[in-house]
Amino acid sequence: MVGKPDSLGFTRKPPPSTFNYRWDTSDYVIRKINCDPPKCICEARESHEKLKSAIEPLVKGLNPKDFEILVDLIFRQAGWQRVGVLGETEKAVDLDLLAPITNERYAVQIKSKASAADFESFREYVSASPDYSQGYFVVHTPQRDLREIRLNHETNSRIQLIFLEEISAYAVRFGLSEWVLRKAF
């Protein structure tokens, strides 16, 4: 009997709903089959994309040291381990990272603005170094010639270019949007 105390004095309550959505099971199955997400999911995805876009000018406006720190935080949130002091490892490398599972070292060059010549210099350095398995060239304002290298897929597999759009997406994905907001203002 619901609402009345039992022999031990406990009041029985109806069992909790295990499917607590605004639609019933058949609606859910039909939506899933038709790849038709509910409105609240669509709105959340749209807001997420807007946040990534809104973060871009803030990232671009960071001073060079804060931009380096942001990139370091992104890699660390992704599970990488920094081997040396940020920006002081070597002249050509801003971050010396270790992949903890594979024990491979990665070189990261971080620039606010960069050209294809800057990229080529870094690529040559990493290619010649037996210490690094791969490299990341991170820049929020690439010059046209550097963007063309990426568009034409002229990078080798050992060096990956990361531009503003990806940096902002990573900042949001790894929960760093609040940090960016604090540093931008």
TORKOL-4160 file (C-alpha; in steps of 0.2 Angstrom, whole numbers, padded with zeros to 4 digits, m for minus):
185
<pt num="1" X="0000" Y="0000" Z="0000"/>
<pt num="2" X="0008" Y="0016" Z="m0006"/>
<pt num="3" X="0008" Y="0030" Z="0007"/>
<pt num="4" X="0003" Y="0020" Z="0022"/>
<pt num="5" X="0016" Y="0014" Z="0035"/>
<pt num="6" X="0020" Y="m0005" Z="0035"/>
<pt num="7" X="0022" Y="m0016" Z="0050"/>
<pt num="8" X="0039" Y="m0008" Z="0054"/>
<pt num="9" X="0033" Y="0009" Z="0052"/>
<pt num="10" X="0041" Y="0013" Z="0035"/>
<pt num="11" X="0030" Y="0022" Z="0022"/>
<pt num="12" X="0031" Y="0014" Z="0005"/>
<pt num="13" X="0034" Y="0025" Z="m0010"/>
<pt num="14" X="0031" Y="0021" Z="m0028"/>
<pt num="15" X="0047" Y="0014" Z="m0037"/>
<pt num="16" X="0057" Y="0028" Z="m0046"/>
<pt num="17" X="0055" Y="0029" Z="m0064"/>
<pt num="18" X="0070" Y="0021" Z="m0074"/>
<pt num="19" X="0065" Y="0030" Z="m0090"/>
<pt num="20" X="0063" Y="0048" Z="m0085"/>
<pt num="21" X="0062" Y="0057" Z="m0101"/>
<pt num="22" X="0049" Y="0068" Z="m0110"/>
<pt num="23" X="0046" Y="0055" Z="m0122"/>
<pt num="24" X="0041" Y="0036" Z="m0121"/>
<pt num="25" X="0052" Y="0022" Z="m0126"/>
<pt num="26" X="0045" Y="0020" Z="m0143"/>
<pt num="27" X="0048" Y="0039" Z="m0147"/>
<pt num="28" X="0066" Y="0036" Z="m0141"/>
<pt num="29" X="0069" Y="0021" Z="m0152"/>
<pt num="30" X="0061" Y="0030" Z="m0167"/>
<pt num="31" X="0072" Y="0046" Z="m0164"/>
<pt num="32" X="0087" Y="0035" Z="m0162"/>
<pt num="33" X="0084" Y="0025" Z="m0178"/>
<pt num="34" X="0081" Y="0041" Z="m0188"/>
<pt num="35" X="0096" Y="0050" Z="m0180"/>
<pt num="36" X="0084" Y="0064" Z="m0174"/>
<pt num="37" X="0090" Y="0070" Z="m0157"/>
<pt num="38" X="0079" Y="0080" Z="m0145"/>
<pt num="39" X="0078" Y="0099" Z="m0146"/>
<pt num="40" X="0088" Y="0100" Z="m0130"/>
<pt num="41" X="0103" Y="0091" Z="m0137"/>
<pt num="42" X="0103" Y="0101" Z="m0153"/>
<pt num="43" X="0103" Y="0117" Z="m0143"/>
<pt num="44" X="0117" Y="0111" Z="m0132"/>
<pt num="45" X="0127" Y="0106" Z="m0147"/>
<pt num="46" X="0124" Y="0123" Z="m0155"/>
<pt num="47" X="0129" Y="0132" Z="m0138"/>
<pt num="48" X="0145" Y="0121" Z="m0138"/>
<pt num="49" X="0150" Y="0127" Z="m0156"/>
<pt num="50" X="0146" Y="0145" Z="m0151"/>
<pt num="51" X="0157" Y="0144" Z="m0136"/>
<pt num="52" X="0172" Y="0137" Z="m0147"/>
<pt num="53" X="0169" Y="0151" Z="m0159"/>
<pt num="54" X="0168" Y="0164" Z="m0145"/>
<pt num="55" X="0184" Y="0158" Z="m0137"/>
<pt num="56" X="0194" Y="0160" Z="m0153"/>
<pt num="57" X="0197" Y="0179" Z="m0152"/>
<pt num="58" X="0201" Y="0178" Z="m0134"/>
<pt num="59" X="0215" Y="0165" Z="m0137"/>
<pt num="60" X="0221" Y="0176" Z="m0151"/>
<pt num="61" X="0222" Y="0191" Z="m0139"/>
<pt num="62" X="0232" Y="0181" Z="m0126"/>
<pt num="63" X="0250" Y="0188" Z="m0123"/>
<pt num="64" X="0263" Y="0176" Z="m0129"/>
<pt num="65" X="0268" Y="0169" Z="m0112"/>
<pt num="66" X="0249" Y="0165" Z="m0108"/>
<pt num="67" X="0247" Y="0158" Z="m0125"/>
<pt num="68" X="0262" Y="0146" Z="m0121"/>
<pt num="69" X="0254" Y="0142" Z="m0105"/>
<pt num="70" X="0237" Y="0138" Z="m0113"/>
<pt num="71" X="0245" Y="0126" Z="m0125"/>
<pt num="72" X="0255" Y="0118" Z="m0111"/>
<pt num="73" X="0238" Y="0116" Z="m0101"/>
<pt num="74" X="0230" Y="0108" Z="m0116"/>
<pt num="75" X="0243" Y="0095" Z="m0119"/>
<pt num="76" X="0244" Y="0091" Z="m0100"/>
<pt num="77" X="0225" Y="0089" Z="m0099"/>
<pt num="78" X="0226" Y="0077" Z="m0113"/>
<pt num="79" X="0238" Y="0066" Z="m0103"/>
<pt num="80" X="0255" Y="0072" Z="m0109"/>
<pt num="81" X="0270" Y="0075" Z="m0097"/>
<pt num="82" X="0281" Y="0090" Z="m0099"/>
<pt num="83" X="0300" Y="0085" Z="m0098"/>
<pt num="84" X="0307" Y="0102" Z="m0096"/>
<pt num="85" X="0303" Y="0120" Z="m0091"/>
<pt num="86" X="0290" Y="0128" Z="m0102"/>
<pt num="87" X="0299" Y="0139" Z="m0116"/>
<pt num="88" X="0316" Y="0135" Z="m0109"/>
<pt num="89" X="0320" Y="0117" Z="m0115"/>
<pt num="90" X="0329" Y="0122" Z="m0132"/>
<pt num="91" X="0329" Y="0136" Z="m0143"/>
<pt num="92" X="0318" Y="0127" Z="m0157"/>
<pt num="93" X="0307" Y="0118" Z="m0144"/>
<pt num="94" X="0295" Y="0127" Z="m0132"/>
<pt num="95" X="0288" Y="0111" Z="m0125"/>
<pt num="96" X="0297" Y="0094" Z="m0123"/>
<pt num="97" X="0283" Y="0082" Z="m0120"/>
<pt num="98" X="0283" Y="0063" Z="m0116"/>
<pt num="99" X="0269" Y="0052" Z="m0121"/>
<pt num="100" X="0267" Y="0042" Z="m0104"/>
<pt num="101" X="0261" Y="0025" Z="m0112"/>
<pt num="102" X="0273" Y="0024" Z="m0127"/>
<pt num="103" X="0288" Y="0034" Z="m0119"/>
<pt num="104" X="0290" Y="0043" Z="m0135"/>
<pt num="105" X="0296" Y="0062" Z="m0134"/>
<pt num="106" X="0287" Y="0075" Z="m0144"/>
<pt num="107" X="0293" Y="0093" Z="m0148"/>
<pt num="108" X="0281" Y="0107" Z="m0148"/>
<pt num="109" X="0284" Y="0124" Z="m0155"/>
<pt num="110" X="0272" Y="0138" Z="m0150"/>
<pt num="111" X="0270" Y="0154" Z="m0160"/>
<pt num="112" X="0258" Y="0168" Z="m0160"/>
<pt num="113" X="0262" Y="0172" Z="m0178"/>
<pt num="114" X="0272" Y="0161" Z="m0190"/>
<pt num="115" X="0276" Y="0159" Z="m0208"/>
<pt num="116" X="0281" Y="0144" Z="m0219"/>
<pt num="117" X="0299" Y="0148" Z="m0216"/>
<pt num="118" X="0297" Y="0146" Z="m0197"/>
<pt num="119" X="0288" Y="0130" Z="m0200"/>
<pt num="120" X="0301" Y="0123" Z="m0211"/>
<pt num="121" X="0315" Y="0127" Z="m0199"/>
<pt num="122" X="0305" Y="0118" Z="m0185"/>
<pt num="123" X="0302" Y="0103" Z="m0197"/>
<pt num="124" X="0321" Y="0102" Z="m0201"/>
<pt num="125" X="0325" Y="0102" Z="m0183"/>
<pt num="126" X="0313" Y="0088" Z="m0178"/>
<pt num="127" X="0318" Y="0078" Z="m0193"/>
<pt num="128" X="0336" Y="0079" Z="m0189"/>
<pt num="129" X="0334" Y="0075" Z="m0170"/>
<pt num="130" X="0334" Y="0057" Z="m0165"/>
<pt num="131" X="0326" Y="0062" Z="m0148"/>
<pt num="132" X="0309" Y="0066" Z="m0155"/>
<pt num="133" X="0296" Y="0054" Z="m0162"/>
<pt num="134" X="0285" Y="0068" Z="m0168"/>
<pt num="135" X="0282" Y="0087" Z="m0167"/>
<pt num="136" X="0268" Y="0099" Z="m0166"/>
<pt num="137" X="0269" Y="0117" Z="m0173"/>
<pt num="138" X="0255" Y="0127" Z="m0164"/>
<pt num="139" X="0251" Y="0145" Z="m0170"/>
<pt num="140" X="0235" Y="0155" Z="m0168"/>
<pt num="141" X="0239" Y="0167" Z="m0182"/>
<pt num="142" X="0248" Y="0158" Z="m0197"/>
<pt num="143" X="0253" Y="0168" Z="m0212"/>
<pt num="144" X="0245" Y="0164" Z="m0229"/>
<pt num="145" X="0260" Y="0153" Z="m0235"/>
<pt num="146" X="0258" Y="0143" Z="m0219"/>
<pt num="147" X="0240" Y="0140" Z="m0221"/>
<pt num="148" X="0243" Y="0135" Z="m0239"/>
<pt num="149" X="0255" Y="0121" Z="m0233"/>
<pt num="150" X="0241" Y="0114" Z="m0223"/>
<pt num="151" X="0228" Y="0116" Z="m0236"/>
<pt num="152" X="0240" Y="0107" Z="m0249"/>
<pt num="153" X="0244" Y="0094" Z="m0236"/>
<pt num="154" X="0263" Y="0098" Z="m0238"/>
<pt num="155" X="0267" Y="0092" Z="m0220"/>
<pt num="156" X="0275" Y="0076" Z="m0217"/>
<pt num="157" X="0267" Y="0064" Z="m0204"/>
<pt num="158" X="0280" Y="0068" Z="m0191"/>
<pt num="159" X="0274" Y="0086" Z="m0189"/>
<pt num="160" X="0257" Y="0092" Z="m0186"/>
<pt num="161" X="0250" Y="0110" Z="m0188"/>
<pt num="162" X="0238" Y="0116" Z="m0175"/>
<pt num="163" X="0229" Y="0132" Z="m0179"/>
<pt num="164" X="0217" Y="0144" Z="m0169"/>
<pt num="165" X="0202" Y="0134" Z="m0172"/>
<pt num="166" X="0209" Y="0118" Z="m0165"/>
<pt num="167" X="0217" Y="0127" Z="m0150"/>
<pt num="168" X="0200" Y="0134" Z="m0146"/>
<pt num="169" X="0191" Y="0118" Z="m0148"/>
<pt num="170" X="0204" Y="0109" Z="m0137"/>
<pt num="171" X="0202" Y="0123" Z="m0124"/>
<pt num="172" X="0184" Y="0120" Z="m0123"/>
<pt num="173" X="0185" Y="0101" Z="m0123"/>
<pt num="174" X="0198" Y="0101" Z="m0109"/>
<pt num="175" X="0188" Y="0113" Z="m0098"/>
<pt num="176" X="0200" Y="0128" Z="m0100"/>
<pt num="177" X="0187" Y="0141" Z="m0106"/>
<pt num="178" X="0186" Y="0149" Z="m0089"/>
<pt num="179" X="0205" Y="0150" Z="m0088"/>
<pt num="180" X="0205" Y="0159" Z="m0105"/>
<pt num="181" X="0191" Y="0171" Z="m0100"/>
<pt num="182" X="0201" Y="0175" Z="m0084"/>
<pt num="183" X="0217" Y="0178" Z="m0094"/>
<pt num="184" X="0209" Y="0188" Z="m0108"/>
<pt num="185" X="0201" Y="0201" Z="m0096"/>
